[in-house]
Amino acid sequence: MSTMAITAADVNKLRQITGAGMMDCKKALTEANGDFDAAIDFLRKQGQKVAAKRADRDASEGLVIAMTSADATRGVLVCTNCETDFVAKNADFLAMAERIAGIALEKNLDSIDALKSAAYDSNGLSVAEKLIEQTGVIGEKIDVSACHALTAGFVYAYNHPGNKVASLVGLSKAGFEGVAKDVAMQVAAMGPIALDKSSTPQSVIDKELEIGKELAIQEGKPADMAEKIAVGRLNKFFKESTLLAQEFIKDNKLSVEQYVKNADKDLAVTGFKRHSLTV
């Protein structure tokens, strides 16, 4: 069987479609005897091999993208990872990260597995397959490490410059975008672990009590007093680590809850999501 001649135009076309290097595209077309679909499959398979080789690499760079629906009642927060900041700053990587976040928003997805299973494009390529493909194209481990959704009367998405951290904040009603932005910036900057005391996981409370008691005993306090000291330290923990009790960063004379109630006594923060590449 004769081998089809591969032209420079064919190589360039496949390169435009896939983003792969020229020599990789030429090899793929040669292996596929000029069949573009088969060549794309070949590149994906090459990507799978690269992904397997780099599975143990630390994809600690990337972009965190938060966005909301047109009516601002739904929001998603998605982190797409790579290995180097150089790749994270690439326009094509940004476009892919925004596309993946857009898919999560469109389908109202709230888990990494659901997002990876979703279709990336009209050709039937899944998000997981796209990540593998781009691992082969870029030569770095590409993955998704976070996918969160939030629904509320009004949802605000805050993307900190550089897209290393982002947050979503839900309010009980619309009409207070400035307040929502301030609270979303608070979430991004201060990293609260829960909305308030009542929504703090019991496992976290138990751990803080244990730590507080142990510290008190190490300081020489008797066991019964150590228990009380641990409770006091827990209350301090709630003030520092739960969103509504935190000091408002723009006015530390107010808690976040007081700031929100000053805007409207019936206004409430109903939830938040946050993700950071570093903390």
N, C-alpha and C positions, 0 to 999 in steps of 0.2 A: 504493500500500500504506500502510495506516495505521500510525502510530507508536505503540508501546505506551507507556502512561503509566508513568513510573518513580516509585515511591513512596519515601518516606524509609526505610521498613522494608527495602525492597530494597537501598537504598544501604548501610544499616547492616549488613545481612547480608553483602554482598560485602566490606565493610570488615573484618568479623570474620574472614572466610575468608582474605583476602589481606593484611590489615594496611596496605593502601593508604589514601591520604587520601580524605576524603569527596567532594571535587570530582572527583578522579581516578576514583573508583568510579562516580559519577553519569555521567561522560562515557563510561566503558567500557560501562555498561549501556545508555546511549542509543545508542551506536554498535552494540551487539549486539542492540538491540531487545528488551532484557529477558532475553536468554539468558545464564544465569550462566556456563556453560562457555565460551561465546564471549567473554563479558566478561573472564573470567580470562585467556583467550588474548590478548585485547587488551592487558591490563595487562602480560603477559609481553613482548609485542612492544614496548610502551612501555619496559619495563625493558631490553630489548636495545638500544634506541636510546640510552638513558642510559648503559648499560655501554660502548657504543662511544665515546660522547663522553668518558667518563672513563677510557678504557683506559690513557691515559698518566699518570694521577694516581698518586701514591705512597700505596698502602694500607699504611702502616707501623705502624698501630695494630692492635688486635685482641686475640684471646685464644689462649693456648697451653694445650691440654687434654691431659693424660696420664691414661690409665685402663687397668685390667687386667681380665682375664676372671675369672669367679667362682672358678676354681681357681687363679688367680694364676700360671698358666704362660705366659700371653700378655699382651702389653701393646701399646698404640698411643699415639702422640704426634702430635697434629694441631694445626696453627695456622690459624685462620680470621681473615682480615684485613679491616679497614675503614680509613677515612681518619682518623677522629677518636676520641679517647679517650671523648668523650661517647657515641658510638654503642657503643663497646666495653663501656661500663658498663650498657647497656640490658639489661633482663631478657630481652627477646625475642631479642636477639642472642646472649646467653649460652645460651639454650635451643637456638638453632639450632647454635651451635658445639659444644655437648655432643651434640646429635643427630648431627652430622656425624662427630664422633669415635666415637660409638657405632656408626655404620655401619661405619667402618673396623675397629673391634674385632670386630664381629659377622661380618664377611666376611674378616677377617684380611688387610686390604689394606696394601700397603707402598709405594705410589706415588701421587702426586697425580693422575695420569691415570686410574688404576684407581678412585680414590675419586670423582672427578668423574663417571665413567661409571656409578657405582652408583646404584641407585634410592634416592631420598630418602624417598618415601612410597608408600603402596599405590595411589595414583592414577597411578603410572608416571612421576612427575616425577623427573628425575635430580638429583643433587647440583649439577651444572653449571647446570642450568636453575633450580634453587632460588637459586643465587648470582646469576644474572641477574635473576630475579624480585625478589630483595631489593635489588639495586642500583637497580631502578626504584622500589621502595617507599620505600627510605631516602634515595636520592639521593646515595649515596656508592659508590665502587668497593668491591665485596665479593668476596673471593677466598680461595682456600686456597693457602698457600705452603709447607706442610710436611706430610708424612704418612709416619711411620716406624712400623715394627713390631718387636717383640722377643719372642723365645721362649726360655725357660730353665726350669730346675727350679723356680725361684721368681722372679717378676718383681714389682718394686715401682715404683709410680708416685708421683712427687713433683710436686705443683703448688705453686709458690711463691705466697704471697698476692698477689693482684692479677692472676694468670695471665699475667704477661709472660714468664715462663720456666718450663719444666717439664723433667723428666727421667724416664727409665726406667733401671732397673738390674736386670740378671739375675744371680742367684746359682746355683751348681751344685745347691743343694738348699734345701728349705723349712726353717722352724724358726728363722730368724734375721731376723725382720722389722725389729728394731731396728738391726741391722747394715746391712741393705738401705736403710733410711731414711737412716742416716748417710752412706752412700756416695752415695745419690741426691742428698742435699743438697750433698755435695762436688762432684758433677758439675754441679749447677745453679750453684753459686757460683764454681767454678774453671774451668769450660769446657775440660776436657782435649780434646786433639785425637785421641787414640787410647787404647786400653786399656793398651798397653805398647810397649816398643821394637820388638818383632817385628811388631806390627800397625800401626806407623806407615807411611803410604804412602811409597814410595821417592821420589816427587816432592817430598815435604815434606823428607825427609832431604837430598836433593840441594840443595834451595834453602837449607837451613840451613847446610850445608857451604860453599856458595858465598858466602853472606853472611858467615859466620865468617872465611873466608879473606880476603875483600875488606876486612873491618874490620882484620884483622891487618896486611895490606899497607899500609893507610892509616895504621896506627900505626907504620910504618917497619920491620916485621919482614921478614926475607928469606923468599923463596918456600917453602923447605923447612920453615922454622919455622912459617910461616903455615898450612901444611897440618896440623901437629900442634896448633896453637892452635885451628884450626877443629874438629878432632875433640873437643878438650876442651870447646869451647863447645856442640857437639852433645850431648855427654853431660849437660851442664847443662840443655840444652833438654829432653832426655828426662825428667829429674828434675822439671822444672817443668811439663811439658806433657802427660805421659802419666799416666793415672789411677792406676795401681798404684804408680808411683814418686813421686807427689806427696806432700808432707807432709800428714798428716791434719789437717784444720782444727781438730779438737777436741783434738788432742794432737800438736804439731809434732815431738815426739821420735820419732814413729812415721810410717812411710809408710802409705799406704792399704792396701797389701798386708799389711804387718805387723799392722795393726789387724784386718783380716779373719782372718788366720791365728791371732791371739790368741783370737778367738772360737771357732775350730775349725780344727785343722790341715788338715783335708780340705776346708774351705770355700774356694770360689774365686768371683771375679767373672768371669762369662763374657761380659759385654757391656754396653753402655750406649747410650742415645740421649739427645740434648739439643737443645732449640731455644729460642731467645730472640728476642724482638722487637727487642732493642737491640744484642746482641753476637753 
